[in-house]
Amino acid sequence: MSESIRSFPLRRFFWGSPIFRDLSGSTAPMDWLESPAAHIFKFDIPGLSKADIKVEVEDGNVLRIYRVGGGKEESAGKDTVWHVAERGSGRGEFSREFELPENVKVDQIKAQVENGVLTIVVPKDTSPKVSKVKTINISSKL
């Protein structure tokens, strides 16, 4: 039974390091799809342009997406009194981090904003990986 749980696809979510972190202030709904060729991330970011968004890879495998700068503040006349201000600079604020799988081509990540949707395509590396296991010879004396 325990072996079947350990082979569960979301095991890293429950038992390992976090796959993704939703940092405070995040309001952008997202989808994460996986095709045979790539991982595809889609975020709803209405009203934001590519200049408002930053996409980075940190520590070699952490994809970070966040909004840069604050929102545009509306100026009101000198005699204007604000009663409620819910659409201010916090509108659309977000920051997300994702631990990418090992089999991706980090140097070929592409991002695009179209019709209020940020799409990030992370291609998979289909070439066979060299084993990281190193055999240590055992001797009778050190």
N, C-alpha and C positions, 0 to 999 in steps of 0.2 A: 504494500500500500504506500509506504513512504517513498519508494522509488518512483511510483506514478505521479506523486505530488511534485517531486524534485524535477521531473521532466516536463512539468506544466509550463506552457509558454510564458506565463506572467510570473514565474518564480522569482525573478529579480525584483519585481515590484513588492513581493511579500517578504522575501528572505534576504535579498541582497541590498546593494546600494541603490538609491532611488534612480529610477529611469528618467523621471522628469520632476521638476520642481515648479510649482505655480507660486511665484513670488508675490508678495503683498501688492495690492493695487491692480492685479491682473483682471482685465475685463474682456479680453478678446477670446471668444469661443473658438475652439480649434478641433481639427480632425487630424489623425495620424493614420495614413494608409500605407500598406506595404504591397508592392507589386513584385514580380520576379526580378525586375531590373532596378528598383529604387524604393526608398522610403519617401513618402510625400506628406508634407505638413501643410495644412491650410488653416489660416486664421482670418476671422472676420474683423476687419479694421476700417469700417466706414469713415469716410472723411479724411483719411490719412494718405499721404503720398509716400513715395520711396524715400524722400528726404526726411520724413518723420520717423523712419524705422531703421534700426541697425540690426544686422545679422552677423554673428561672430562665431568662431570655433575657438574654445578655450581648452587648454590642457590636452590638445590633440584629439579629444573625442566628446567634448561638451558643446552642444549647439546652443547658443544664447540668442534670443530674439527680444528686443526691447524698443520702447519708444524713446527717442532722443528729444530733449528740450521739453518745455511745457506747452500747453495749449495756448491758442490765441485768446487773449483776454479782451472782452468787449469793453470799450470805454463808454462811460455814461457822462452825461452833462453834469455840470457843477451842482445843479439843483435836483438831480435825480437821486431817488432813494431806492436801494436794492432791498427787496423783501425776501426773495429766495434766489440763491445762486447755486444751482445744482449742475449746470452745464459748463462750469468753468474749466480751469486748467487740468482738473483730474479726469476729464472726459477722454476716454480712449487710452488711459494709461495702462501699460502692461509690461511685464517682463517674465519670460519663461526660459527654462533651461532643460535640455534633454541630453541624457547620456546616450550617445550614438552606439549602435552595435559595432563590433570589431570589423565586420566585413563591408565597410563603406569606403568610398573614395572621397575623402575629406577635401582634397584639392579640386574636385569637380562639382562642388555644391553650387546650385543655381537658385536664385530667388527672383520673384516677379510680383508686382502689385498690379491688379487689374480689377476694376469695378468693385473696389472695397474689399478685395480678398488678396491676402499675401499668400503666395504659394512657394514653398521651398522644396526643391527636389534634391535628394541625397542619393546619388547612384551607388549601387552595390558593387563590390569588388568580387567578381566570380572566379578569379584565378585561385588555384589551390594555394593554401597557406603552408609555409614551412613550419614544421612542428617546433614549438618552443620548449620542448622537453629536452633536457641535457642529461645524459647518463653519466653518473659519477662512478669511477672505478673504485672498488673497495680493496684496500691492501691490508696486510696483517699488521703493519707498523706504520705510524705516521711520520 
